[in-house]
């Protein structure tokens, strides 16, 4: 089994070709691509893997249909290619997702316009299913009638309903499980990943990168890790890291707040629905199922720095009001919120909610900074791997990788289900939990039950099995009490929006 173990004394004795800072999807994909290229690479994450923006995504792997509006064909092709890669590489974690948009009397979103767009999309992406088994292939889009639209989406606003646009994307119900599988795959190719380790200082020699000083967050001890290349993939903190290691680069990350809401309501359909309020310049929302409950996104609000602690009550209320106008029979209230999933994404301009359109890959050495220091910042989970491939390609010639470059087959997927329905015996649950602890380096109940086992939408189950999991960690009674309290606090901390 491909294991992720936290043995700092061992990993710090090694010399590496590349150090990656940040354990979100961009850092994780960079580790995978670097390992595929034959580089000896290590990833350092100061918290747990995928703990921030990657964990809070809407879980949809978008194929880029919306890029037809702006004629960005290259971004469409990239998104479709990457969606196919996810479906092909992670059939246990990613599946096709039907998406339905009700159509009304509208100059830009009418039956004629959408039929032409779907046909163009199908033609431009006609090779999208190459290498995919039949059950994972993406069907052609189509326009359906009003009666069929109402059957598939019973709460669709009936007044003026003309039909619906039906197309397919893909969905990953457990985004963090997918990220962990990327790290396990990297381990098979020789990559190393370590959580709770912060790169605090860049080591240099004659203007060249020599490595980093890495602080063990759990013990406070410092370690020196050597490598001639360092990639800053720290997500919302990448600009701060760049400033600490080289100089401030405003283009890397101008923060914008984005959030998705999990409601204690049944899903609206068997797939996803795209809805928009009938008045004003309302934005489009996507709603689908997460753990059998209604998951809706994405809300946006402008921010000016990274100190924001979540959406405000007014922001969430405005989003719910917008959704209720789009779906009059829903009547969603703040009391229905099970959790708010929020994070920061790069905006096109400071203080804007318009997201950046392209991934930024920055070679600091070409701008007068240390040679061997790179930064990467992107918006989409879908295209993180293609961005990582471009990043690693830009390093070609700076170091010599191993001769056995190439990516081995993905390891057998790890299946860790601690739910009482699937693992009723206490002894078996403890055994399974210990296996996760040994192979994926969780350090807390939140790491184990939320980011490894995806129980974020089922707090009652998470808390009910927490004592057994404490036994798997071999914690003392006091530590177990503290960990269970931390888990309970996490499960309720983002249940409500922040005060205005």
PyMOL commands that set and color helices and strands:
alter all, ss='L'
color gray80, all
select helices_A, chain A and resi 8-11+25-36+54-56+65-68+73-89+111-124+134-136+146-152+175-188+235-245+313-326+334-336+364-367+384-394+426-440+445-452+459-473+477-493
alter helices_A, ss='H'
color red, helices_A
select strands_A, chain A and resi 15-21+41-45+60-61+95-103+142-144+163-171+192-195+197-205+208-216+222-232+255-263+272-275+285-290+293-302+337-346+360-363+373-377
alter strands_A, ss='S'
color yellow, strands_A
deselect
rebuild
show_as cartoon
